[in-house]
Amino acid sequence: MANAVKTIAKYIRNNPGSSGEEILRGLCAALESQEAFEIHRIYELDKKAFDLALDLLEEWRFDRHVVERRLQKYMEQKDDES
């Protein structure tokens, strides 16, 4: 998720006070804290910010998948040791 976060951070720095900044900050915070986010807000973004939001969601989903696979592998190893 690091690439999308870096790109979003750059966007936020270059667009202070914009609605895109607020929405992207909210999305990042929600994903980090596992809190709810009103997904319809992404539709309010301009094309560039919208694409950034989708990139972030794609990387977040992939990262979660990797973590879950690692956890599953670890649990299977523990079962084998028993």
MIZATOR-227919 format. One line per 8 residues: number of its first residue (from 1); their letters; for each residue x, y, z of N, C-alpha, C, O. Coordinates in Angstrom, 3 decimals, m for minus. Example, Ala and Ser with C-alpha at 12.3 -4.5 7.8 and 13.67 -1.06 7.14 Angstrom:
2
1	as	13.190,m5.690,7.800,12.300,m4.500,7.800,13.200,m3.300,7.800,14.236,m3.319,8.465 ~ 12.850,m2.250,7.080,13.670,m1.060,7.140,12.900,0.030,7.870,13.409,1.138,8.039
! end
This chain:
82
1	manavkti	0.826,m1.196,0.000,0.000,0.000,0.000,0.865,1.251,0.000,0.352,2.365,m0.115 ~ 2.151,1.074,0.127,3.062,2.213,0.255,3.058,3.120,m0.965,3.117,4.342,m0.824 ~ 2.992,2.548,m2.157,3.031,3.383,m3.359,1.825,4.309,m3.447,1.977,5.503,m3.706 ~ 0.647,3.776,m3.237,m0.561,4.591,m3.312,m0.575,5.635,m2.205,m0.987,6.772,m2.434 ~ m0.134,5.268,m1.015,m0.118,6.217,0.101,0.832,7.374,m0.200,0.504,8.530,0.064 ~ 1.999,7.071,m0.746,2.955,8.128,m1.096,2.372,9.073,m2.138,2.520,10.291,m2.036 ~ 1.716,8.509,m3.131,1.124,9.326,m4.180,m0.019,10.175,m3.633,m0.169,11.336,m4.014 ~ m0.815,9.605,m2.752,m1.912,10.363,m2.138,m1.350,11.461,m1.242,m1.885,12.569,m1.224
9	akyirnnp	m0.286,11.176,m0.500,0.331,12.198,0.357,0.804,13.377,m0.492,0.631,14.532,m0.104 ~ 1.395,13.089,m1.635,1.845,14.153,m2.544,0.644,14.952,m3.054,0.694,16.180,m3.114 ~ m0.425,14.259,m3.418,m1.641,14.932,m3.883,m2.190,15.850,m2.789,m2.577,16.986,m3.061 ~ m2.221,15.355,m1.564,m2.754,16.138,m0.443,m1.902,17.386,m0.206,m2.435,18.473,0.016 ~ m0.584,17.227,m0.255,0.307,18.384,m0.074,0.100,19.432,m1.167,0.177,20.634,m0.913 ~ m0.163,18.961,m2.381,m0.322,19.880,m3.518,m1.731,20.435,m3.664,m1.959,21.330,m4.478 ~ m2.681,19.916,m2.886,m4.084,20.353,m2.998,m4.701,20.633,m1.633,m5.771,20.112,m1.317 ~ m4.034,21.453,m0.821,m4.569,21.703,0.525,m5.926,22.407,0.463,m6.149,23.304,m0.350
17	gssgeeil	m6.807,21.978,1.336,m8.126,22.608,1.424,m9.123,22.151,0.371,m10.269,22.599,0.374 ~ m8.708,21.271,m0.524,m9.631,20.821,m1.567,m10.538,19.717,m1.023,m10.234,19.085,m0.011 ~ m11.649,19.499,m1.711,m12.531,18.406,m1.301,m11.834,17.068,m1.514,m12.068,16.120,m0.765 ~ m10.980,16.985,m2.533,m10.227,15.765,m2.772,m9.314,15.435,m1.611,m9.190,14.276,m1.217 ~ m8.679,16.449,m1.068,m7.812,16.242,0.093,m8.608,15.658,1.248,m8.186,14.675,1.858 ~ m9.735,16.243,1.548,m10.566,15.798,2.669,m11.040,14.355,2.479,m10.979,13.547,3.406 ~ m11.503,14.048,1.297,m12.041,12.709,1.029,m10.935,11.669,1.077,m11.114,10.606,1.670 ~ m9.790,11.960,0.458,m8.686,11.002,0.465,m8.128,10.802,1.869,m7.772,9.683,2.241
25	rglcaale	m8.049,11.869,2.647,m7.625,11.727,4.048,m8.594,10.815,4.809,m8.179,9.938,5.567 ~ m9.872,11.041,4.592,m10.886,10.226,5.262,m10.805,8.761,4.869,m10.949,7.874,5.711 ~ m10.574,8.511,3.583,m10.455,7.135,3.104,m9.231,6.461,3.713,m9.315,5.325,4.181 ~ m8.104,7.151,3.708,m6.875,6.593,4.299,m7.079,6.289,5.783,m6.702,5.221,6.265 ~ m7.672,7.226,6.490,m7.904,7.037,7.925,m8.840,5.857,8.181,m8.616,5.069,9.100 ~ m9.870,5.742,7.379,m10.836,4.652,7.557,m10.185,3.294,7.305,m10.434,2.341,8.043 ~ m9.366,3.202,6.286,m8.703,1.927,5.999,m7.702,1.578,7.094,m7.573,0.417,7.481 ~ m7.003,2.578,7.584,m6.009,2.344,8.634,m6.662,1.908,9.941,m6.167,1.013,10.625
33	sqeafeih	m7.770,2.547,10.276,m8.421,2.278,11.558,m9.531,1.235,11.474,m10.131,0.880,12.488 ~ m9.802,0.748,10.273,m10.878,m0.203,10.024,m12.237,0.358,10.435,m13.106,m0.366,10.920 ~ m12.396,1.650,10.232,m13.660,2.327,10.500,m14.467,2.431,9.206,m13.953,2.182,8.116 ~ m15.714,2.797,9.343,m16.601,2.945,8.190,m16.219,4.180,7.374,m15.728,5.174,7.909 ~ m16.457,4.090,6.079,m16.251,5.215,5.166,m17.419,5.221,4.197,m17.804,4.176,3.674 ~ m17.975,6.382,3.960,m19.103,6.500,3.033,m18.562,6.470,1.610,m18.138,7.492,1.068 ~ m18.584,5.284,1.017,m17.936,5.054,m0.268,m18.467,5.955,m1.378,m17.743,6.236,m2.332 ~ m19.694,6.407,m1.279,m20.257,7.290,m2.307,m19.478,8.592,m2.410,m19.562,9.282,m3.426
41	riyeldkk	m18.720,8.939,m1.372,m17.926,10.177,m1.398,m16.836,10.122,m2.464,m16.399,11.162,m2.957 ~ m16.396,8.926,m2.821,m15.364,8.803,m3.854,m15.862,9.368,m5.187,m15.074,9.889,m5.975 ~ m17.152,9.266,m5.433,m17.730,9.776,m6.676,m17.559,11.288,m6.795,m17.565,11.819,m7.906 ~ m17.408,11.986,m5.680,m17.243,13.441,m5.681,m15.843,13.864,m6.137,m15.618,15.042,m6.413 ~ m14.916,12.932,m6.219,m13.534,13.251,m6.560,m13.365,13.551,m8.041,m14.101,13.038,m8.885 ~ m12.363,14.406,m8.346,m12.004,14.597,m9.749,m11.309,13.332,m10.242,m11.012,12.445,m9.442 ~ m11.049,13.235,m11.515,m10.521,12.018,m12.127,m9.214,11.566,m11.474,m9.064,10.386,m11.158 ~ m8.273,12.475,m11.270,m6.982,12.102,m10.700,m7.149,11.556,m9.283,m6.604,10.499,m8.964
49	afdlaldl	m7.890,12.256,m8.436,m8.098,11.816,m7.054,m8.891,10.509,m7.015,m8.630,9.646,m6.177 ~ m9.849,10.367,m7.915,m10.630,9.134,m8.001,m9.718,7.951,m8.316,m9.819,6.897,m7.688 ~ m8.833,8.130,m9.286,m7.894,7.065,m9.640,m6.970,6.736,m8.467,m6.637,5.571,m8.248 ~ m6.558,7.748,m7.719,m5.724,7.522,m6.541,m6.472,6.693,m5.500,m5.904,5.783,m4.895 ~ m7.736,7.010,m5.298,m8.557,6.266,m4.333,m8.676,4.801,m4.753,m8.582,3.905,m3.914 ~ m8.880,4.559,m6.039,m8.978,3.185,m6.522,m7.654,2.453,m6.366,m7.632,1.278,m5.999 ~ m6.547,3.142,m6.643,m5.225,2.528,m6.452,m5.018,2.147,m4.990,m4.507,1.069,m4.685 ~ m5.416,3.036,m4.099,m5.285,2.768,m2.674,m6.108,1.545,m2.271,m5.615,0.672,m1.557
57	leewrfdr	m7.335,1.481,m2.719,m8.197,0.344,m2.395,m7.629,m0.966,m2.954,m7.680,m2.006,m2.298 ~ m7.095,m0.899,m4.155,m6.514,m2.102,m4.756,m5.304,m2.575,m3.950,m5.184,m3.768,m3.669 ~ m4.406,m1.662,m3.575,m3.235,m2.045,m2.780,m3.638,m2.520,m1.388,m3.055,m3.471,m0.865 ~ m4.625,m1.871,m0.787,m5.105,m2.263,0.541,m5.662,m3.686,0.494,m5.378,m4.500,1.373 ~ m6.444,m3.973,m0.523,m7.035,m5.309,m0.653,m5.935,m6.359,m0.827,m5.981,m7.415,m0.195 ~ m4.954,m6.074,m1.674,m3.856,m7.016,m1.889,m3.081,m7.240,m0.593,m2.760,m8.378,m0.252 ~ m2.779,m6.164,0.129,m2.039,m6.283,1.388,m2.799,m7.131,2.394,m2.199,m7.956,3.083 ~ m4.089,m6.944,2.487,m4.902,m7.737,3.418,m4.890,m9.212,3.018,m4.832,m10.090,3.878
65	hvverrlq	m4.943,m9.476,1.738,m4.905,m10.852,1.250,m3.582,m11.511,1.647,m3.570,m12.655,2.103 ~ m2.481,m10.798,1.476,m1.163,m11.335,1.828,m1.093,m11.634,3.321,m0.600,m12.689,3.720 ~ m1.579,m10.721,4.142,m1.561,m10.920,5.592,m2.396,m12.137,5.966,m1.957,m12.961,6.769 ~ m3.579,m12.263,5.405,m4.440,m13.405,5.712,m3.793,m14.721,5.289,m3.905,m15.718,6.003 ~ m3.124,m14.739,4.148,m2.440,m15.955,3.691,m1.303,m16.323,4.637,m1.099,m17.496,4.951 ~ m0.562,m15.306,5.089,0.527,m15.574,6.030,m0.011,m16.121,7.341,0.556,m17.055,7.907 ~ m1.094,m15.548,7.821,m1.704,m16.016,9.063,m2.180,m17.454,8.902,m1.959,m18.287,9.781 ~ m2.826,m17.743,7.790,m3.316,m19.097,7.542,m2.151,m20.081,7.497,m2.238,m21.165,8.074
73	kymeqkdd	m1.070,m19.721,6.824,0.104,m20.592,6.749,0.697,m20.820,8.139,1.084,m21.939,8.475 ~ 0.766,m19.777,8.933,1.288,m19.884,10.289,0.416,m20.822,11.123,0.930,m21.657,11.867 ~ m0.897,m20.683,10.998,m1.809,m21.530,11.763,m1.672,m22.995,11.346,m1.720,m23.889,12.191 ~ m1.503,m23.241,10.055,m1.329,m24.604,9.583,m0.032,m25.199,10.122,0.004,m26.384,10.454 ~ 1.024,m24.412,10.215,2.291,m24.883,10.762,2.125,m25.231,12.239,2.669,m26.233,12.703 ~ 1.386,m24.421,12.971,1.146,m24.672,14.395,0.380,m25.980,14.576,0.678,m26.755,15.485 ~ m0.616,m26.230,13.703,m1.394,m27.470,13.786,m0.511,m28.688,13.530,m0.676,m29.724,14.174 ~ 0.427,m28.562,12.591,1.329,m29.660,12.270,2.282,m29.975,13.432,2.692,m31.121,13.614
81	es	2.623,m28.953,14.206,3.534,m29.124,15.322,2.864,m29.815,16.505,3.537,m30.411,17.345 ~ 1.560,m29.735,16.565,0.822,m30.317,17.709,0.799,m31.808,17.700,0.219,m32.422,18.596
! end
